Amino acid sequence: MLFRSRPASPAPFRLAVHHGTAVFTRSERGEELSGRDVNLIFRSDKVAKALGSDTVLTAEAVRSLGLADRCRPLGEVAVEGIPGRVAFLGAPDGGSPR
């Protein structure tokens, strides 16, 4: 899987997975995605770092992908700009907590 290549990567990386909706707009300035779910995935890298995990999935992603029985809970976290707390889970292959 993706994280098997992580040790060989010249730069460390994290992966965040979410399932939701986005608003797509096109204007003279270009194309843009916006909305709550776009904001959430944009900020999920910081959440992964704070949780000490190379990979995080939101509960919505886990449900959408049918991975509920294979992912471990990492916790519910307040995410800047998102009301309430968001549940994050770790990857099925262990996508390593550090």
DSSP file with accessible surface (Angstrom, degrees, kcal/mol):
  #  RESIDUE AA STRUCTURE BP1 BP2  ACC     N-H-->O    O-->H-N    N-H-->O    O-->H-N    TCO  KAPPA ALPHA  PHI   PSI    X-CA   Y-CA   Z-CA
    1    1 A M    >>        0   0  111      0, 0.0     3,-1.7     0, 0.0     4,-0.6   0.000 360.0 360.0 360.0 178.2    0.0    0.0    0.0
    2    2 A L  G >4  +     0   0   76      1,-0.3     3,-1.2     2,-0.2     4,-0.4   0.852 360.0  56.2 -51.9 -41.1    0.9    3.7   -0.1
    3    3 A F  G 34 S+     0   0   21      1,-0.3     3,-0.5     2,-0.2    -1,-0.3   0.654  90.0  72.4 -77.8 -11.1    2.7    3.7    3.2
    4    4 A R  G <4 S+     0   0  196     -3,-1.7    -1,-0.3     1,-0.2     4,-0.3   0.822 100.2  48.1 -66.8 -28.3    5.1    0.9    2.3
    5    5 A S  S XX S+     0   0   62     -3,-1.2     4,-0.8    -4,-0.6     3,-0.7   0.587  87.6  91.3 -86.0  -8.6    6.8    3.5    0.0
    6    6 A R  G >4 S+     0   0   46     -3,-0.5     3,-1.2    -4,-0.4    -1,-0.2   0.902  80.7  53.9 -57.7 -45.1    6.9    6.1    2.8
    7    7 A P  G 34 S+     0   0  117      0, 0.0    -1,-0.2     0, 0.0    -2,-0.1   0.852 110.8  47.8 -60.9 -29.1   10.4    5.2    4.1
    8    8 A A  G <4 S+     0   0   89     -3,-0.7    -2,-0.2    -4,-0.3    -3,-0.1   0.605  89.3 106.7 -85.0 -10.8   11.9    5.5    0.7
    9    9 A S    <<  -     0   0   40     -3,-1.2     4,-0.0    -4,-0.8    -3,-0.0  -0.462  68.6-141.2 -71.3 136.8   10.2    8.9    0.1
   10   10 A P  S    S+     0   0  136      0, 0.0    -1,-0.1     0, 0.0    -4,-0.0   0.743  91.8  39.4 -69.8 -18.7   12.5   11.9    0.2
   11   11 A A  S    S-     0   0   57     -5,-0.1    -2,-0.0     0, 0.0    -3,-0.0  -0.994  89.7-120.1-131.8 131.7    9.8   13.9    2.0
   12   12 A P        -     0   0  101      0, 0.0     2,-0.3     0, 0.0    -6,-0.0  -0.343  36.1-171.9 -64.6 151.0    7.4   12.6    4.7
   13   13 A F        -     0   0   59     -4,-0.0     2,-0.3     2,-0.0    -4,-0.0  -0.970  16.8-150.0-143.2 158.8    3.8   12.8    3.8
   14   14 A R        -     0   0   63     -2,-0.3     2,-0.4     2,-0.0    41,-0.2  -0.902  11.9-145.5-123.4 157.9    0.4   12.2    5.4
   15   15 A L  E     -a   55   0A  60     39,-2.5    41,-2.2    -2,-0.3     2,-0.4  -0.990  11.0-172.5-128.3 130.8   -2.9   11.1    3.8
   16   16 A A  E     -a   56   0A  28     -2,-0.4     2,-0.4    39,-0.2    41,-0.2  -0.986   5.7-165.6-122.6 134.1   -6.4   12.3    4.8
   17   17 A V  E     +a   57   0A  44     39,-2.1    41,-2.2    -2,-0.4     2,-0.3  -0.977  14.8 161.8-123.6 132.6   -9.5   10.7    3.3
   18   18 A H        -     0   0   36     -2,-0.4     2,-0.4    39,-0.2    -2,-0.0  -0.969  25.8-146.7-143.6 156.1  -13.0   12.1    3.5
   19   19 A H        +     0   0  107     -2,-0.3     2,-0.3     2,-0.0    42,-0.1  -0.995  47.4 101.9-127.2 124.4  -16.3   11.7    1.7
   20   20 A G        -     0   0   41     -2,-0.4     2,-0.3    40,-0.1    -2,-0.0  -0.905  62.1 -67.6-170.2-159.2  -18.6   14.6    1.2
   21   21 A T        -     0   0  111     -2,-0.3    16,-0.5     2,-0.0    17,-0.3  -0.789  33.8-168.1-116.3 157.7  -19.9   17.3   -1.1
   22   22 A A        -     0   0   55     -2,-0.3     2,-0.5    15,-0.1    13,-0.2  -0.985  21.8-127.1-142.0 151.1  -18.3   20.3   -2.7
   23   23 A V  E     -D   34   0B  82     11,-2.9    11,-1.9    -2,-0.3     2,-0.5  -0.890  24.9-157.3 -98.2 125.3  -19.5   23.4   -4.6
   24   24 A F  E     +D   33   0B 109     -2,-0.5     2,-0.3     9,-0.2     9,-0.2  -0.915  15.4 176.1-105.6 125.8  -17.7   23.8   -7.9
   25   25 A T  E     -D   32   0B  61      7,-2.5     7,-2.5    -2,-0.5     2,-0.4  -0.959  14.8-160.5-128.1 150.9  -17.6   27.3   -9.4
   26   26 A R  E     +D   31   0B 174     -2,-0.3     2,-0.3     5,-0.2     5,-0.2  -0.998  24.0 149.7-130.0 131.3  -15.9   28.6  -12.5
   27   27 A S  E >   -D   30   0B  50      3,-2.3     3,-1.8    -2,-0.4    -2,-0.0  -0.839  64.3 -78.6-143.7-175.0  -15.2   32.3  -13.1
   28   28 A E  T 3  S+     0   0  183      1,-0.3     3,-0.1    -2,-0.3    -2,-0.0   0.750 128.7  58.8 -64.0 -20.0  -12.7   34.5  -14.8
   29   29 A R  T 3  S-     0   0  197      1,-0.3     2,-0.3     3,-0.0    -1,-0.3   0.576 119.3-104.5 -82.4 -12.6  -10.4   33.9  -11.9
   30   30 A G  E <   -D   27   0B  33     -3,-1.8    -3,-2.3     2,-0.0    -1,-0.3  -0.807  52.8 -34.5 124.3-163.6  -10.4   30.1  -12.5
   31   31 A E  E     -D   26   0B 125     -2,-0.3     2,-0.3    -5,-0.2    -5,-0.2  -0.739  54.7-174.2 -99.6 149.2  -12.1   27.1  -11.0
   32   32 A E  E     -D   25   0B  92     -7,-2.5    -7,-2.5    -2,-0.3     2,-0.4  -1.000  18.7-152.9-147.2 140.5  -12.7   26.7   -7.3
   33   33 A L  E     +D   24   0B 103     -2,-0.3     2,-0.3    -9,-0.2    -9,-0.2  -0.931  29.7 161.6-107.0 138.8  -14.0   24.0   -4.9
   34   34 A S  E     +D   23   0B  42    -11,-1.9   -11,-2.9    -2,-0.4     2,-0.2  -0.926  12.7  90.1-148.4 172.0  -15.6   25.2   -1.7
   35   35 A G  S  > S-     0   0   36     -2,-0.3     4,-2.4   -13,-0.2     5,-0.2  -0.519  80.5 -63.5 123.9 170.4  -17.9   24.1    1.2
   36   36 A R  H  > S+     0   0  106      1,-0.2     4,-2.6     2,-0.2    -1,-0.1   0.904 129.3  49.5 -56.0 -46.3  -17.7   22.5    4.6
   37   37 A D  H  > S+     0   0   26    -16,-0.5     4,-2.3     2,-0.2    -1,-0.2   0.858 109.8  50.8 -69.1 -32.1  -16.3   19.2    3.3
   38   38 A V  H  > S+     0   0   39    -17,-0.3     4,-2.3     2,-0.2    -1,-0.2   0.931 111.8  48.2 -67.7 -43.9  -13.5   20.9    1.3
   39   39 A N  H  X S+     0   0   43     -4,-2.4     4,-1.9     1,-0.2    -2,-0.2   0.920 110.8  52.6 -60.6 -42.9  -12.6   23.0    4.4
   40   40 A L  H  X S+     0   0    0     -4,-2.6     4,-0.9     1,-0.2    -2,-0.2   0.946 111.4  43.3 -61.2 -48.9  -12.6   19.8    6.5
   41   41 A I  H >< S+     0   0   60     -4,-2.3     3,-0.6     1,-0.2     4,-0.5   0.900 110.6  56.9 -68.7 -33.4  -10.2   17.8    4.2
   42   42 A F  H >< S+     0   0  152     -4,-2.3     3,-0.5     1,-0.2     4,-0.3   0.906 113.1  40.4 -60.7 -38.8   -8.0   20.9    3.8
   43   43 A R  H >X S+     0   0   54     -4,-1.9     4,-1.2     1,-0.2     3,-0.5   0.545  92.3  88.3 -89.1  -6.0   -7.5   21.0    7.6
   44   44 A S  H <X S+     0   0    0     -4,-0.9     4,-2.8    -3,-0.6    -1,-0.2   0.752  75.8  66.6 -68.7 -22.7   -7.2   17.3    8.1
   45   45 A D  H <> S+     0   0   73     -3,-0.5     4,-2.3    -4,-0.5    -1,-0.2   0.938 102.3  47.8 -62.3 -43.6   -3.5   17.3    7.6
   46   46 A K  H <> S+     0   0  139     -3,-0.5     4,-2.6    -4,-0.3    -1,-0.2   0.877 110.8  52.1 -63.7 -36.9   -3.0   19.3   10.8
   47   47 A V  H  X S+     0   0    9     -4,-1.2     4,-2.5     2,-0.2    -2,-0.2   0.940 108.3  50.4 -64.5 -45.9   -5.4   16.8   12.5
   48   48 A A  H  X>S+     0   0    0     -4,-2.8     5,-2.6     1,-0.2     4,-0.6   0.926 111.9  48.3 -58.0 -44.0   -3.3   13.8   11.4
   49   49 A K  H ><5S+     0   0  139     -4,-2.3     3,-1.1     1,-0.2    -1,-0.2   0.940 111.8  48.7 -62.0 -45.9   -0.2   15.5   12.6
   50   50 A A  H 3<5S+     0   0   86     -4,-2.6    -1,-0.2     1,-0.3    -2,-0.2   0.854 112.1  49.1 -64.3 -32.9   -1.8   16.3   16.0
   51   51 A L  H 3<5S-     0   0   52     -4,-2.5    -1,-0.3    -5,-0.2    -2,-0.2   0.515 112.1-122.3 -83.3  -6.1   -3.0   12.7   16.3
   52   52 A G  T <<5 +     0   0   26     -3,-1.1    46,-2.9    -4,-0.6     2,-0.4   0.827  68.0 130.6  70.7  32.1    0.5   11.4   15.5
   53   53 A S  B   < -E   97   0C   0     -5,-2.6    -1,-0.2    44,-0.3    43,-0.2  -0.936  57.4-148.6-122.9 142.0   -0.8    9.4   12.5
   54   54 A D  S    S+     0   0    5     42,-1.6   -39,-2.5    41,-0.7     2,-0.4   0.686  90.3  29.2 -75.4 -20.8    0.4    9.3    8.9
   55   55 A T  E     -a   15   0A   4     40,-0.9    36,-0.4   -41,-0.2     2,-0.3  -1.000  64.0-179.4-144.1 140.4   -3.1    8.6    7.7
   56   56 A V  E     -a   16   0A   1    -41,-2.2   -39,-2.1    -2,-0.4     2,-0.4  -0.981   7.2-164.4-135.6 148.3   -6.6    9.6    8.9
   57   57 A L  E     -aB  17  89A   8     32,-2.4    32,-3.0    -2,-0.3   -39,-0.2  -0.988  21.4-127.8-126.7 141.1  -10.0    8.8    7.6
   58   58 A T  E  >  - B   0  88A   1    -41,-2.2     4,-2.4    -2,-0.4    30,-0.2  -0.462  30.2-109.1 -78.7 162.2  -13.2   10.6    8.6
   59   59 A A  H  > S+     0   0   18     28,-1.4     4,-2.6     1,-0.2     5,-0.2   0.879 121.3  57.1 -59.3 -35.0  -16.1    8.6    9.8
   60   60 A E  H  > S+     0   0   57     27,-0.2     4,-2.4     1,-0.2    -1,-0.2   0.907 107.4  46.9 -63.3 -41.1  -17.9    9.6    6.6
   61   61 A A  H  > S+     0   0    1    -44,-0.3     4,-2.5     2,-0.2    -2,-0.2   0.926 110.9  51.7 -66.1 -43.5  -15.0    8.1    4.5
   62   62 A V  H  X>S+     0   0    5     -4,-2.4     5,-2.4     1,-0.2     4,-0.7   0.932 112.9  45.1 -60.7 -44.7  -15.0    4.9    6.6
   63   63 A R  H ><5S+     0   0  163     -4,-2.6     3,-0.9     1,-0.2    -1,-0.2   0.942 113.6  49.7 -62.7 -47.2  -18.8    4.4    6.1
   64   64 A S  H 3<5S+     0   0   62     -4,-2.4    -2,-0.2     1,-0.2    -1,-0.2   0.872 115.4  42.9 -61.2 -37.3  -18.6    5.2    2.3
   65   65 A L  H 3<5S-     0   0  102     -4,-2.5    -1,-0.2    -5,-0.2    -2,-0.2   0.486 108.7-122.1 -89.0  -4.3  -15.7    2.8    1.8
   66   66 A G  T <<5S+     0   0   55     -3,-0.9     3,-0.2    -4,-0.7    -3,-0.2   0.867  72.4 128.5  67.3  37.5  -17.2    0.0    4.0
   67   67 A L    >>< +     0   0   26     -5,-2.4     3,-2.4    -6,-0.2     4,-1.1   0.234  21.5 118.0-108.2  13.9  -14.2   -0.1    6.3
   68   68 A A  T 34 S+     0   0   73     -6,-0.5     3,-0.3     1,-0.3    -1,-0.2   0.836  79.0  47.0 -54.1 -36.2  -15.9    0.3    9.7
   69   69 A D  T 34 S+     0   0  141     -3,-0.2    -1,-0.3     1,-0.2    -2,-0.1   0.515 115.0  47.3 -85.2  -1.0  -14.7   -3.1   10.9
   70   70 A R  T <4 S+     0   0  155     -3,-2.4     2,-0.3    -8,-0.1    -2,-0.2   0.519  94.8  79.1-117.0  -8.9  -11.1   -2.5    9.8
   71   71 A C     <  -     0   0   15     -4,-1.1    20,-0.2    -3,-0.3    22,-0.0  -0.783  67.3-136.0-105.6 149.2  -10.2    1.0   11.0
   72   72 A R  E     -C   90   0A  76     18,-0.6    18,-3.4    -2,-0.3     2,-0.1  -0.839  26.5-111.1-103.3 137.5   -9.3    2.0   14.6
   73   73 A P  E     -C   89   0A 107      0, 0.0    16,-0.3     0, 0.0     3,-0.1  -0.406  28.7-178.4 -65.4 136.5  -10.7    5.1   16.2
   74   74 A L  E     -     0   0A  42     14,-2.7     2,-0.2     1,-0.3    15,-0.2   0.586  52.1 -91.2-106.0 -21.5   -8.2    7.9   16.8
   75   75 A G  E     -C   88   0A  31     13,-1.3    13,-2.6     2,-0.1     2,-0.5  -0.616  34.8 -76.1 134.8 168.2  -10.6   10.3   18.5
   76   76 A E  E     -C   87   0A 119     11,-0.2     2,-0.4    -2,-0.2    11,-0.2  -0.912  51.2-172.0-103.3 131.0  -13.0   13.1   18.0
   77   77 A V  E     -C   86   0A  33      9,-2.6     9,-3.0    -2,-0.5     2,-0.4  -0.944  28.6-119.9-130.1 142.7  -11.3   16.4   17.3
   78   78 A A  E     -C   85   0A  64     -2,-0.4     2,-0.5     7,-0.2     7,-0.2  -0.697  33.2-158.1 -76.6 127.5  -12.4   20.0   17.0
   79   79 A V    >   -     0   0    9      5,-0.6     3,-2.5     3,-0.5   -35,-0.1  -0.959  25.7-104.5-113.5 127.6  -11.4   21.2   13.5
   80   80 A E  T 3  S+     0   0  128     -2,-0.5   -37,-0.1     1,-0.3    -1,-0.0  -0.192 105.2  11.0 -51.4 127.8  -10.9   24.9   12.9
   81   81 A G  T 3  S+     0   0   60      1,-0.2    -1,-0.3   -38,-0.0   -41,-0.1   0.424 106.2 102.5  84.7  -1.3  -13.9   26.3   10.9
   82   82 A I  S <  S-     0   0   13     -3,-2.5    -3,-0.5     2,-0.1    -1,-0.2  -0.963  73.0-123.8-117.3 124.6  -16.1   23.2   11.4
   83   83 A P  S    S-     0   0  112      0, 0.0     2,-0.0     0, 0.0    -3,-0.0  -0.347  73.6  -3.7 -66.2 144.7  -18.8   23.2   14.0
   84   84 A G  S    S-     0   0   57      2,-0.0    -5,-0.6    -6,-0.0     2,-0.3  -0.282 102.8 -49.3  75.6-160.1  -18.7   20.4   16.6
   85   85 A R  E     - C   0  78A 156     -7,-0.2     2,-0.4    -2,-0.0    -7,-0.2  -0.866  45.9-141.6-115.6 151.0  -16.2   17.6   16.8
   86   86 A V  E     - C   0  77A   7     -9,-3.0    -9,-2.6    -2,-0.3     2,-0.4  -0.938  14.4-130.6-116.7 131.8  -15.2   15.3   13.9
   87   87 A A  E     - C   0  76A  31     -2,-0.4   -28,-1.4   -11,-0.2     2,-0.4  -0.661  25.4-169.1 -82.0 129.9  -14.4   11.6   14.4
   88   88 A F  E     -BC  58  75A   2    -13,-2.6   -14,-2.7    -2,-0.4   -13,-1.3  -0.941   2.1-167.7-119.9 145.0  -11.2   10.4   12.8
   89   89 A L  E     -BC  57  73A  25    -32,-3.0   -32,-2.4    -2,-0.4     2,-0.2  -0.898  20.9-114.4-128.3 157.2  -10.0    6.8   12.3
   90   90 A G  E     - C   0  72A   0    -18,-3.4   -18,-0.6    -2,-0.3   -34,-0.2  -0.553  42.4 -88.4 -90.0 158.0   -6.7    5.2   11.4
   91   91 A A    >   -     0   0    5    -36,-0.4     3,-1.7     4,-0.3   -19,-0.2  -0.222  30.5-119.2 -65.6 150.4   -6.1    3.2    8.2
   92   92 A P  T 3  S+     0   0   40      0, 0.0    -1,-0.1     0, 0.0    -2,-0.0   0.829 112.2  55.2 -59.3 -32.8   -6.8   -0.5    8.0
   93   93 A D  T 3  S-     0   0   65      1,-0.1     3,-0.2     3,-0.0    -2,-0.1   0.378 125.3 -98.6 -85.9   7.6   -3.1   -1.3    7.2
   94   94 A G    <   -     0   0   33     -3,-1.7   -39,-0.1     1,-0.2    -1,-0.1   0.407  38.2-155.8  94.8  -4.9   -2.0    0.5   10.3
   95   95 A G        -     0   0    3      1,-0.2   -40,-0.9   -41,-0.1   -41,-0.7   0.415  50.6 -97.2  -9.8  69.6   -1.0    3.7    8.5
   96   96 A S        -     0   0   50     -3,-0.2   -42,-1.6   -43,-0.2     2,-0.3   0.514  27.6-144.5 -23.7 119.9    1.2    4.2   11.4
   97   97 A P  B      E   53   0C  72      0, 0.0   -44,-0.3     0, 0.0    -1,-0.1  -0.698 360.0 360.0 -69.9 139.6    0.8    6.2   14.5
   98   98 A R              0   0  166    -46,-2.9   -45,-0.0    -2,-0.3     0, 0.0  -0.459 360.0 360.0 -81.9 360.0    4.3    7.5   15.1
